[in-house]
């Protein structure tokens, strides 16, 4: 059935091209090549669409984003964009917005190096994927900070349950699309005796559930409190990250969906924070450009195996994309 829809969409595209040729235009070979790339993208990320018309609409989004990606990369900036799982968002209505927001020049392709102690090998669980349906980045940011602190303090890396926070730590009457706050989530963990494991209380990418008291009795990692880093002070944030990972909020631009590698230094809205992530370390590239190493919750197929880098020690006290505006961390 999917293959049939593919052929229908391709036939529609061919018909449009031939119609242009018949009216004095020409068949756009680039469109045909771009359609081939789109089909490869669909196959790589298991995307299918109900109708040929819908597929063509998504193809237009894909083409526009690929043109933006290629134009950006030609500028030789400090970062690179690329085709990612989110080059065509799940919902057409969000094609110009970042995915599920919550409340390449020299050095652009180099891997992060000289990280802070908290980013040492083995101190973080593999980057997870929050899915497309729920604004649960706050839960992933909080859990990532707790997991890494437990590893640093206890020497054992345990994958903890984001779903427990989504089901139980959200505001009454809220749902998984409402968003949340990483510090409040950590305070909930401290108050309610810890978190259980991901395997015991697995994440549901589609929707929120209800608190499962039987699973909550099996808390394996506990914290005492959640504290804040002084706001709008990158030096204080760096000192905190040198000890352990820190949950932060940032503003993400539409280009963020297609980030591939390098150090992000683009101008951001400094009055808005809409995505929660976890700073796990910091470093500098061979050109001396300083950066934060940040763990996202969009899976390993995005960015630098699920991580990204933001420029560090910038002139604005809020930091790049507001990274220094509201940092917080767990205490054991």
N, C-alpha and C positions, 0 to 999 in steps of 0.2 A: 504493500500500500504506500509506504514512504517513497519507494522508488518511483511508483506511478505518479505521485505528487511532484517529485523532482522533475520528471519528464514533462509534466504539464506546465510547470513553472518555466522550464527551459524553452518549451514551445511558445509560451507567451512572450518571453524575451525575444526569441527569434522573430516572432511575428511583428513585434514592435520595431525591431531593427529593419526588417524587410519593408515594413510600411514606410519607414523613414527613407529607405533607399528608393522606393517607388515614387516618393514625392520629391525626388531630386537630391536626397541626402545620401548617406552611405551606411553600410553595415558597420557598426562600431565593434571592431575586433577586441578592443580593450574591455568592453562590457562583457563579451563572451569569456574572456580570460578571467575577469573578476568574478563571474558566475562560477567558473570552475574552482576558484579559490574559496568562494562562499560554500560550495558543496563540500570541499575538503574540511572547512571549518565546522560545518554541521556534523560531519562524520567524526571528527576528532573530539567534539564535545557533546555528541549524542543529542543534537537538536533536531526536532521535526516540527512541522507546522500543518495545521488542519486543512488548509486550502492552498491552491496555487497562488491565489491573489495575496493571501497573507504572507506567503513565502517571498513574493516579490516585494512586498512592503518591507520585510525584514532585510531583504537583499539591498534595498536602497539605504537602510541604516548602516549596514555593513560597508557598503561602498563609500559612504560619506566618512565613516570613521577610519577606514583604511586610507583614504585620501589625506585626512588630517594626520594620521600616524606617519605616513611617508613624508608629508611636507614638514612635519616637526623634526623628524630624524635628519632631514637634509640640512637643518640649521646647525648641526654639530654642537648641541647643548650638553649639559652635564648629565643628562639622563636620556634613556631611550624608551620609546613606546613600541608596542608590538600587538599583534593579534593575541587576544586572551579569551578565556571563557565568557567575558562580559563585553566583548566588542559589540555584540547585539544583545541588549538587555532582555530579560524574560518578558517584561511588559513593554509594548510599543510606546506607552504613554511616558515611560521613563527614559526614552532613548537619549535625551539630552541631560540627564541627571545622573549622579553617582548611584551605584547599586546600594539598595537598602540602607539609607543613612540612619543613624541613631543620633537621641539627644546627645646628542650623545657625543659629547666631545671627548677630550683626553680624560681617561679615567672613568668614562661612562659605562664601560663594559667590565671594569675590574671588579672582582669580588670584594666584599667587605673584609678589611683586615685590621689588625691591632684593636680588637674590641675591648670594652671594659670587662673586668672580671666576671660580672654577672652574666655576660654573654658567652662565657667559656663553653666549650663543647659539652653537650650532655645536660646543660642546665635548663633546657626548654623542650617541651613536647613539640612534635612536628606541627606545623601550622595547620589549623583545622579549617573547615568550611562551614560557615553559618547558614548557607543556603540562600535562596532568592526570595523566600516568602515572608521572613520574619526579621524585624529590626533588633537582633539579639547581640550586636557587637559588644554592648556593655557587659554581657555575661561572659563572653569569650575573653575580653580584656581583663576582667577580674580574675577569672579562673587561670589564665596564663600567668598572671603575677603570683598567684598563690602556689601554683605548680612549681614554678621556678624557685620561689623562696623555700619551699619544702625540700627541693633538691639541694639547695645551697646549705640549709641548716641540718638536714637529716641524711643527706647523701643518697636519697632514693627518689627517682623520678616516677611520679604516679599521674596517670591521665584522669582528671577529675570531671565531674558532671556539670556541664553548662545547663542541661535541661532542668536540673534541680533548682537552679536560680531562676530560670525562665518561668517555671511552674509555681514556685513558692516565694520568690523574693520580689516579684513585680507588685506594683501598686494594686490595691483592690479594684476590681472592675476593669483593669487594663487587659490588653491582649498582646500577642507576640509582635504586633505591628506598632505598638505604642512607644517602644523604646525604653530606656532605663538609664541608670547611672552606676558606673563601675564602683565608685567608693561606697555608695549605699548598698550595693550587692556584697561587698566585702564586709561591711558592718553587719549585714544579715548573717553571713557565714560565722562571724565571731559570736553573735548572739545566740545562734541556733546550734552551736556545737560542731561546726565543721561542714565538710562536703563528702559525699560518697563518690565512688568511681564512675567513670564514663561507662564501663562495661555493666555496672549494676543499674545505672539510670541513664540509658543512652539518649543521645540528642535526636530530636524529631525536627527535620528541616521544614516541615510543612505547616505546622500549627502548634500552639501551646496546648498543654494538657492540664492535668490537675495534680496537686501535690500527692505523692505516693509515700505515705507515712511509713510503710513497711521498709521501703528502700532507704528512707532518711535515717532510719535507726542505725544504719551501717556506715557511719561517718568515719573516714580513714585519715583525713587531714584536717587539723584544727588551727585556727588563728585566734589571737587575743583581741585584735583591734584593727582598724584601718586609719591611716593618718594621711594628711595632705603635705605636699611639698609647697614651700612658699610660692605663691603665684607670680607669674610674669618674671621669672628669674632663672635663666638657663644655667647659671653657675650652680644654683641650688639643685636644679634637676639633675645636672651631671653628677654632683656629689651623691645624690640618692641612687642614681643608676649604677654608680660604681659599687654600691653595696648589694643591690638587688633590682630586678625589673620593676618598672613603674607603669601603672595604667594612666593613660592620657586621653584627652579629646582633641581631635583635629578637624579642620575643614577640608573636605575633599572636592576637587574640581572634577568635571566630567572626564578630563584626560586621565585621571587616576585609574579609571577602569582599565585602561590600556597600558599602564606602566609595566615595563619589562625589567629595566636595570638602571643603575646609576644613581646619582644624587639629585633629588628633587629640590629645585630652587625657584620654582615658579611663584609669581605673586598670588596671594590667596586673600579671600575675604577674612579680615582680621576681627570681624564682629560676630562671627558665627562658627559654632562647633557642631558638627553633625555626624561624627563617626568616632567610636572608641577603639583604641588600639593599645599595644603594650610596648614600651621602650625597653629593649633588652640589653643595649650596649651603645657604644659610640666609638668612633675612629676617625681616620683621615686617609684620603687617597694619596697617590704618589705625587699629586700636584699640590698637596697641602690643604685640599678642600676638606673641611671638617663636617662630619655628619653624625646623625643619630641612626642606630640600627633598630628598626621597628617591626614588630610581629603583627601581621594582619590576620583576619579571619575569613579569607576568601579562598583557602585551599592552596596547595603547592603548585598548581598550574599557573598561578598568578604571580607576577613580580619575580623576585629573587628567591624562588622556592617558598613563596608565601610571605616573604619579608620585603621590606623596602627601606630606602635611606632618605632622610630629610636633612637639608643643610642645617648645621649647628652653629651657634654663636653668631647669630645675625644681629643687625643693628636694632631691629624692633624687639622690644622686651617680651612681646608675646611669643616670639619664636616663629619659625617657618610654619605656616598653616595653623597657628595658634597652639603649637605643641606644648608651650609652657604655661598655658592659661589655667589649667586645673589638674595638676598631677596628683596621684594618690597611690598608696602602697599598703600591703598587708603587714601586720606585725605578729610574730610568733612568740 
